[in-house]
């Protein structure tokens, strides 16, 4: 038998005297959920107060410690139910004042803002946007989502026509995201040509960065098309300067998209000026000092590497390089890639620039950098010591373990190019050697702990020492 909303006495009390609810709260959990048949959900008392439009009870519950971010069984917060139950806007104000998250909480079928749009609550939408709610559309998993997305876009356009400045900037991004889901890439670039460098007021990403990071079918066309647009419109340098100015403001959840885009742009440039390098490097290093550093470490290291390869003039680089080595080296060690960071930055100066540096529009990672990262991740060198790492307070060289577990993914990560005898040689043009190497041992020794690589290691050991090339700074 289905329980109705009237089946629960404590929910019924919402419409009664506030003193009664206080008495009941003494013997009941304020966040406990109760069946509410009308909405086929289990809700807490605060949500019940919203649904029943009992402002005084809502105030009392908030004063008694009710959490406005507690969700119902269906993943909905009181903010969702303001629109669903057509409650007055005053409830939104109360809940936001009590620190309700305007974006909702946890796993939810839709955001409070999307709920407001679906239920024609432009007043709620405006209040939520003012409180920082992100304007997002549905991932189209159902034909109904297409209708919902058009409605969200229409309401944002209506608010923009009424003078809302934020909505005036957001509307083009919404239209673009909807177009990406239904139009060919060339038509999308043509339609939004004049908005490509426009900055989203909430994410601080430009439209070209959003398109570059499109996921799913056709994503490669958008990546190539984004770089092609920047080249054809001669906006490469403009984009770099703009990206540098925006990086400090981009939220952590979106910053990797900006760094990936910046990395691709620099990859496709013939060279990067010293002025650009000195502007980009400090911003990337500052991001490595932030809380999200582990999420963006690889992207930052790749971008810094490409900058060293593309920069011909290095005036004023000394302080930045010292900071770079001191920050990047221990972080790479933390990521279990080993602290042989010198393979990426062979010296305090620049390495020679390979002639086959990636300039194609697909912006793939540099081939030699792929090899470096694979080797750094899977190989260790007990005789290799990073002076910058050991110079840092609290930094210690890891002891060599007598036994190592074989990584089940080794077959996927390691390739034939991992063989040290076939590794590419990168020579340094600098006399500065910030990393120390122990090259005195002549005898090859190894611990017979890996059956998988036994044959390759035996082949390496049997190689004449005069034919072995040692790689170092």
C-alpha positions as CSV (number, residue, x, y, z in Angstrom):
1,X,0.0,0.0,0.0
2,X,1.4,3.4,-1.0
3,X,2.0,5.8,1.8
4,X,0.4,9.2,1.4
5,X,1.8,12.5,2.6
6,X,-0.8,12.5,5.3
7,X,0.3,9.1,6.6
8,X,3.2,10.7,8.5
9,X,2.2,12.6,11.7
10,X,5.5,14.6,12.0
11,X,5.0,15.9,8.4
12,X,1.4,16.8,9.3
13,X,2.7,18.9,12.1
14,X,4.3,21.3,9.6
15,X,0.9,22.9,9.2
16,X,0.4,23.1,12.9
17,X,1.9,25.2,15.7
18,X,5.7,25.7,15.6
19,X,5.9,24.8,19.3
20,X,4.5,21.4,18.5
21,X,7.2,20.7,16.0
22,X,9.9,21.8,18.5
23,X,8.6,19.2,21.0
24,X,8.6,16.5,18.3
25,X,12.2,17.5,17.3
26,X,13.4,16.7,20.9
27,X,12.7,13.0,20.2
28,X,13.3,12.9,16.5
29,X,16.2,13.5,14.1
30,X,15.7,16.9,12.3
31,X,17.2,15.4,9.1
32,X,15.2,12.2,9.1
33,X,13.2,11.6,5.9
34,X,9.6,10.6,5.7
35,X,7.4,9.2,2.9
36,X,5.6,11.8,0.8
37,X,3.3,10.1,-1.6
38,X,2.4,13.1,-3.7
39,X,6.0,13.4,-5.0
40,X,6.8,9.7,-4.7
41,X,9.8,10.7,-2.5
42,X,11.1,10.6,1.0
43,X,11.7,14.1,2.3
44,X,12.9,15.8,5.5
45,X,11.0,18.4,7.6
46,X,12.7,21.4,5.9
47,X,11.6,20.2,2.5
48,X,8.1,19.6,3.9
49,X,7.9,23.2,5.1
50,X,8.8,24.4,1.6
51,X,6.3,22.2,-0.1
52,X,3.6,23.3,2.4
53,X,4.7,27.0,2.0
54,X,5.1,27.4,5.7
55,X,7.7,30.2,5.9
56,X,7.6,30.5,9.7
57,X,8.3,26.7,10.1
58,X,11.1,27.0,7.5
59,X,12.7,29.7,9.6
60,X,12.3,27.7,12.9
61,X,13.8,24.6,11.3
62,X,16.8,26.5,10.0
63,X,17.3,28.1,13.4
64,X,17.2,24.6,15.0
65,X,20.0,23.5,12.7
66,X,18.3,22.0,9.7
67,X,20.8,21.6,6.8
68,X,19.4,23.2,3.6
69,X,21.7,20.9,1.5
70,X,20.3,17.6,2.8
71,X,18.8,15.7,-0.1
72,X,15.6,13.6,-0.4
73,X,15.7,9.9,-1.4
74,X,15.4,11.1,-5.0
75,X,18.4,13.4,-4.6
76,X,16.5,16.7,-4.5
77,X,17.2,19.6,-2.1
78,X,14.7,22.1,-0.7
79,X,15.8,24.4,-3.5
80,X,14.5,21.9,-6.0
81,X,11.2,21.7,-4.3
82,X,10.7,25.5,-4.4
83,X,10.1,25.2,-8.1
84,X,8.5,21.8,-8.1
85,X,5.8,22.9,-5.5
86,X,5.6,26.5,-6.9
87,X,6.5,27.9,-3.5
88,X,7.1,31.7,-3.2
89,X,10.5,33.1,-4.0
90,X,11.0,34.1,-0.4
91,X,11.9,30.4,0.3
92,X,14.8,30.6,-2.1
93,X,16.1,33.7,-0.3
94,X,15.8,32.0,3.1
95,X,17.6,28.9,1.9
96,X,20.4,30.7,0.2
97,X,20.9,32.9,3.3
98,X,21.3,29.6,5.3
99,X,24.1,28.5,2.9
100,X,22.1,26.4,0.6
101,X,24.3,25.4,-2.5
102,X,22.7,27.1,-5.5
103,X,24.0,24.2,-7.7
104,X,22.4,21.5,-5.6
105,X,24.3,18.6,-3.9
106,X,25.5,15.1,-4.6
107,X,24.1,13.0,-7.4
108,X,21.0,14.7,-8.7
109,X,18.8,14.2,-11.7
110,X,18.9,17.9,-12.5
111,X,20.1,21.1,-10.8
112,X,17.9,23.6,-9.0
113,X,18.4,26.0,-11.9
114,X,17.3,23.4,-14.5
115,X,14.3,22.5,-12.3
116,X,13.4,26.2,-12.2
117,X,13.6,26.5,-16.0
118,X,11.5,23.3,-16.6
119,X,8.8,24.7,-14.3
120,X,8.8,28.3,-15.8
121,X,10.3,29.9,-12.7
122,X,12.4,32.7,-14.2
123,X,12.3,34.5,-10.8
124,X,13.9,31.5,-9.2
125,X,16.4,31.2,-12.0
126,X,17.5,34.8,-11.7
127,X,17.9,34.5,-7.9
128,X,20.0,31.3,-8.3
129,X,22.2,32.8,-11.0
130,X,22.8,35.9,-8.7
131,X,23.9,33.4,-6.0
132,X,26.4,31.8,-8.3
133,X,24.5,28.9,-9.8
134,X,26.1,27.6,-13.0
135,X,23.9,27.7,-16.1
136,X,24.3,24.2,-17.6
137,X,22.2,22.2,-20.0
138,X,21.3,18.5,-19.9
139,X,23.5,15.8,-21.5
140,X,21.1,14.5,-24.1
141,X,20.3,11.0,-22.9
142,X,16.6,11.3,-23.6
143,X,14.6,13.1,-26.3
144,X,12.9,15.2,-23.5
145,X,16.3,16.6,-22.6
146,X,16.4,18.4,-26.0
147,X,13.2,20.2,-25.1
148,X,14.5,21.1,-21.7
149,X,17.7,22.5,-23.2
150,X,15.8,24.7,-25.6
151,X,13.7,26.0,-22.7
152,X,16.7,26.8,-20.5
153,X,18.3,28.7,-23.5
154,X,15.0,30.5,-24.1
155,X,14.7,31.6,-20.5
156,X,18.3,32.9,-20.4
157,X,17.6,34.9,-23.6
158,X,14.5,36.3,-21.9
159,X,16.4,37.4,-18.9
160,X,19.1,38.9,-21.1
161,X,16.5,40.9,-23.0
162,X,15.3,42.3,-19.7
163,X,18.8,43.7,-19.0
164,X,20.5,40.9,-17.1
165,X,24.2,41.4,-18.0
166,X,25.3,38.0,-16.9
167,X,22.7,36.2,-19.0
168,X,23.6,38.4,-22.0
169,X,27.1,36.8,-21.9
170,X,26.0,33.3,-21.1
171,X,23.4,32.9,-23.8
172,X,25.9,32.5,-26.6
173,X,27.6,29.7,-24.8
174,X,24.3,27.9,-24.2
175,X,23.4,28.2,-27.9
176,X,26.9,26.9,-28.8
177,X,26.6,23.9,-26.5
178,X,23.2,23.0,-27.9
179,X,24.5,23.4,-31.5
180,X,27.4,21.1,-30.8
181,X,24.9,18.3,-30.0
182,X,23.0,18.7,-33.2
183,X,25.0,20.5,-35.9
184,X,28.2,19.6,-37.8
185,X,31.4,21.2,-36.5
186,X,32.0,23.5,-39.5
187,X,28.6,25.0,-39.1
188,X,29.2,25.6,-35.4
189,X,32.5,27.4,-36.1
190,X,30.8,29.5,-38.8
191,X,27.8,30.4,-36.6
192,X,29.8,31.4,-33.5
193,X,32.8,32.9,-35.3
194,X,32.4,36.3,-33.7
195,X,32.2,34.9,-30.2
196,X,35.2,32.5,-30.2
197,X,37.4,34.6,-27.9
198,X,34.5,35.6,-25.6
199,X,35.0,34.7,-22.0
200,X,32.3,32.8,-20.0
201,X,31.6,34.9,-16.9
202,X,31.3,31.9,-14.6
203,X,33.9,29.4,-15.8
204,X,36.3,32.0,-17.3
205,X,36.9,29.7,-20.3
206,X,36.7,31.1,-23.8
207,X,34.3,29.6,-26.3
208,X,37.3,28.3,-28.3
209,X,38.5,26.4,-25.2
210,X,35.1,24.9,-24.7
211,X,35.0,23.7,-28.3
212,X,38.6,22.4,-28.0
213,X,37.5,20.2,-25.0
214,X,34.3,18.8,-26.6
215,X,34.0,15.1,-25.7
216,X,32.3,12.3,-27.6
217,X,31.9,11.7,-31.3
218,X,33.5,14.4,-33.4
219,X,35.7,15.7,-30.6
220,X,38.8,15.5,-32.8
221,X,37.2,17.7,-35.4
222,X,36.6,20.3,-32.8
223,X,40.2,20.1,-31.5
224,X,41.6,20.5,-35.0
225,X,39.0,23.1,-35.9
226,X,39.8,25.2,-32.8
227,X,43.5,25.4,-33.6
228,X,42.8,26.0,-37.3
229,X,40.5,28.9,-36.4
230,X,43.2,30.5,-34.2
231,X,45.7,30.2,-37.0
232,X,43.5,31.4,-39.8
233,X,42.4,34.4,-37.8
234,X,46.0,35.1,-36.6
235,X,44.8,35.0,-33.0
236,X,47.5,32.6,-31.6
237,X,49.4,35.2,-29.8
238,X,46.3,37.0,-28.7
239,X,44.9,33.8,-27.2
240,X,48.2,33.1,-25.3
241,X,48.2,36.6,-23.7
242,X,44.5,36.3,-22.9
243,X,44.9,32.8,-21.4
244,X,47.7,34.0,-19.1
245,X,45.5,36.8,-17.8
246,X,42.5,34.3,-17.1
247,X,44.4,31.4,-15.6
248,X,44.3,32.8,-12.0
249,X,40.5,33.2,-12.2
250,X,39.6,29.8,-13.7
251,X,37.9,27.4,-11.1
252,X,39.9,24.3,-10.3
253,X,37.3,22.1,-12.0
254,X,37.9,23.8,-15.4
255,X,41.6,24.8,-15.3
256,X,42.8,21.6,-16.9
257,X,40.7,22.4,-20.0
258,X,42.5,25.8,-20.3
259,X,46.0,24.2,-19.8
260,X,45.3,21.5,-22.4
261,X,44.2,24.2,-24.9
262,X,47.2,26.3,-24.1
263,X,49.5,23.3,-24.5
264,X,48.1,22.5,-28.0
265,X,48.4,26.1,-29.2
266,X,52.1,26.3,-28.1
267,X,52.8,22.9,-29.8
268,X,51.6,24.2,-33.1
269,X,53.6,27.4,-33.0
270,X,57.0,27.5,-34.7
271,X,58.5,29.2,-31.7
272,X,57.4,31.1,-28.6
273,X,58.8,34.5,-27.7
274,X,60.7,35.1,-24.4
275,X,58.0,37.6,-23.4
276,X,55.4,34.9,-23.8
277,X,57.5,32.3,-22.0
278,X,58.1,34.6,-19.0
279,X,54.4,35.3,-18.8
280,X,53.2,31.7,-19.0
281,X,55.8,29.9,-16.8
282,X,55.0,31.7,-13.5
283,X,51.2,31.1,-14.0
284,X,51.7,27.4,-14.5
285,X,54.0,27.2,-11.5
286,X,51.5,29.0,-9.4
287,X,48.9,26.4,-10.4
288,X,51.3,23.6,-9.3
289,X,51.2,25.2,-5.8
290,X,47.4,25.1,-5.7
291,X,45.2,22.3,-4.2
292,X,44.3,20.8,-7.5
293,X,48.0,20.3,-8.5
294,X,47.7,16.5,-8.7
295,X,44.9,16.7,-11.3
296,X,46.9,19.0,-13.6
297,X,50.5,17.9,-12.9
298,X,51.0,16.0,-16.2
299,X,49.3,18.7,-18.3
300,X,51.5,21.4,-16.7
301,X,54.8,19.4,-17.1
302,X,54.0,18.8,-20.7
303,X,53.3,22.5,-21.4
304,X,56.4,23.6,-19.6
305,X,58.4,21.1,-21.6
306,X,57.1,22.4,-24.9
307,X,57.9,25.9,-23.8
308,X,61.5,25.0,-23.3
309,X,61.7,23.5,-26.7
310,X,60.0,26.4,-28.5
311,X,61.8,29.3,-26.8
312,X,65.0,30.5,-28.5
313,X,65.6,33.6,-26.2
314,X,66.1,32.7,-22.6
315,X,66.9,36.1,-21.0
316,X,65.5,36.3,-17.5
317,X,64.8,32.6,-17.2
318,X,67.2,31.8,-14.3
319,X,64.8,32.5,-11.4
320,X,61.9,30.8,-13.1
321,X,63.9,27.7,-13.9
322,X,65.2,27.4,-10.3
323,X,61.6,27.6,-9.1
324,X,60.4,25.2,-11.8
325,X,63.0,22.5,-10.8
326,X,62.3,22.9,-7.1
327,X,58.5,22.7,-7.6
328,X,58.2,20.1,-10.4
329,X,60.8,17.6,-9.2
330,X,59.3,16.6,-5.9
331,X,55.8,16.6,-7.4
332,X,56.9,14.1,-10.0
333,X,58.4,12.0,-7.3
334,X,55.1,12.1,-5.4
335,X,53.4,10.8,-8.5
336,X,55.8,7.7,-8.5
337,X,57.3,8.7,-11.8
338,X,60.7,8.8,-10.0
339,X,62.7,12.0,-9.5
340,X,64.7,11.8,-12.7
341,X,63.0,15.0,-13.9
342,X,66.3,15.8,-15.7
343,X,65.0,13.7,-18.6
344,X,62.4,16.4,-19.2
345,X,64.6,19.4,-18.3
346,X,68.1,18.0,-19.1
347,X,69.8,21.1,-17.7
348,X,69.3,24.6,-16.4
349,X,69.3,25.8,-20.0
350,X,67.5,24.6,-23.2
351,X,67.9,21.4,-25.1
352,X,68.2,21.5,-28.9
353,X,64.9,21.8,-30.6
354,X,64.0,18.6,-32.6
355,X,63.1,19.4,-36.2
356,X,60.1,17.1,-36.1
357,X,58.3,18.9,-33.3
358,X,54.6,18.4,-33.6
359,X,53.1,21.2,-35.7
360,X,50.1,19.2,-37.1
361,X,46.6,20.3,-36.1
362,X,45.9,17.2,-34.0
363,X,48.1,18.6,-31.2
364,X,49.3,15.3,-30.0
365,X,51.9,15.2,-27.2
366,X,55.5,15.4,-28.4
367,X,56.6,11.9,-29.4
368,X,59.8,12.1,-27.4
369,X,58.0,13.4,-24.4
370,X,55.6,10.4,-24.5
371,X,58.6,8.1,-24.4
372,X,60.1,10.1,-21.5
373,X,56.9,9.9,-19.4
374,X,56.6,6.2,-20.1
375,X,60.1,5.5,-18.9
376,X,59.9,7.8,-15.9
377,X,56.7,6.0,-14.8
378,X,58.1,2.5,-15.2
379,X,61.8,2.7,-14.6
380,X,63.9,3.7,-11.6
381,X,67.6,4.6,-11.4
382,X,69.2,4.0,-8.0
383,X,72.3,6.0,-9.1
384,X,70.3,9.1,-10.1
385,X,69.9,11.9,-7.7
386,X,68.2,15.2,-8.2
387,X,70.1,17.9,-6.4
388,X,67.1,20.2,-6.4
389,X,65.0,17.6,-4.7
390,X,67.6,16.9,-2.0
391,X,68.1,20.6,-1.4
392,X,64.5,21.1,-0.5
393,X,63.5,20.9,3.2
394,X,62.1,17.5,4.1
395,X,63.0,16.0,0.8
396,X,64.6,12.6,0.9
397,X,65.9,10.1,-1.6
398,X,63.8,7.0,-1.7
399,X,65.6,3.7,-0.8
400,X,65.7,1.1,-3.4
401,X,63.3,-1.7,-2.7
402,X,64.6,-5.3,-2.8
403,X,61.4,-6.5,-4.4
404,X,58.9,-4.8,-6.7
405,X,55.4,-5.8,-7.7
406,X,54.9,-6.2,-11.4
407,X,52.4,-3.7,-12.8
408,X,49.6,-5.5,-14.6
409,X,49.4,-2.6,-17.0
410,X,53.1,-2.9,-18.0
411,X,52.1,-4.5,-21.3
412,X,50.0,-1.5,-22.2
413,X,52.5,1.2,-21.0
414,X,55.8,-0.2,-22.1
415,X,56.7,-0.7,-25.7
416,X,59.7,-1.8,-27.7
417,X,61.0,1.7,-27.5
418,X,61.5,1.3,-23.7
419,X,64.6,-0.7,-24.4
420,X,67.4,1.5,-23.3
421,X,69.6,0.6,-26.2
422,X,67.0,2.0,-28.6
423,X,66.1,5.1,-26.6
424,X,66.4,8.5,-28.4
425,X,69.3,10.7,-27.4
426,X,68.7,14.3,-26.5
427,X,71.8,16.4,-26.2
428,X,72.0,19.5,-24.1
429,X,73.4,22.7,-25.4
430,X,74.1,24.0,-21.9
431,X,77.1,23.6,-19.6
432,X,75.0,24.0,-16.5
433,X,74.4,20.6,-14.8
434,X,72.0,20.9,-11.9
435,X,71.6,17.1,-11.7
436,X,74.2,14.7,-10.4
437,X,75.0,11.4,-12.0
438,X,77.1,8.5,-10.9
439,X,78.6,7.1,-14.1
440,X,81.6,5.2,-12.6
441,X,80.2,1.6,-12.5
442,X,81.4,-0.6,-15.3
443,X,79.8,-3.8,-14.3
444,X,76.2,-4.4,-15.2
445,X,74.2,-5.9,-12.3
446,X,70.6,-6.8,-12.0
447,X,68.2,-8.6,-9.7
448,X,66.4,-11.5,-11.3
449,X,63.0,-10.6,-10.0
450,X,61.1,-10.0,-13.3
451,X,60.4,-12.9,-15.6
452,X,58.6,-10.7,-18.1
453,X,61.7,-8.6,-19.0
454,X,64.3,-11.2,-18.4
455,X,65.2,-11.7,-22.1
456,X,65.5,-8.0,-22.8
457,X,67.6,-7.4,-19.7
458,X,69.9,-10.3,-20.6
459,X,70.3,-8.8,-24.0
460,X,71.2,-5.5,-22.6
461,X,73.7,-7.0,-20.2
462,X,75.4,-9.0,-22.9
463,X,75.9,-5.8,-25.0
464,X,79.5,-4.6,-25.4
465,X,80.0,-1.6,-23.0
466,X,81.5,0.4,-25.8
467,X,78.3,0.2,-27.7
468,X,76.1,1.3,-24.8
469,X,75.2,5.0,-24.8
470,X,74.6,6.5,-21.4
471,X,71.9,9.2,-21.4
472,X,72.4,12.1,-19.1
473,X,72.8,15.9,-18.8
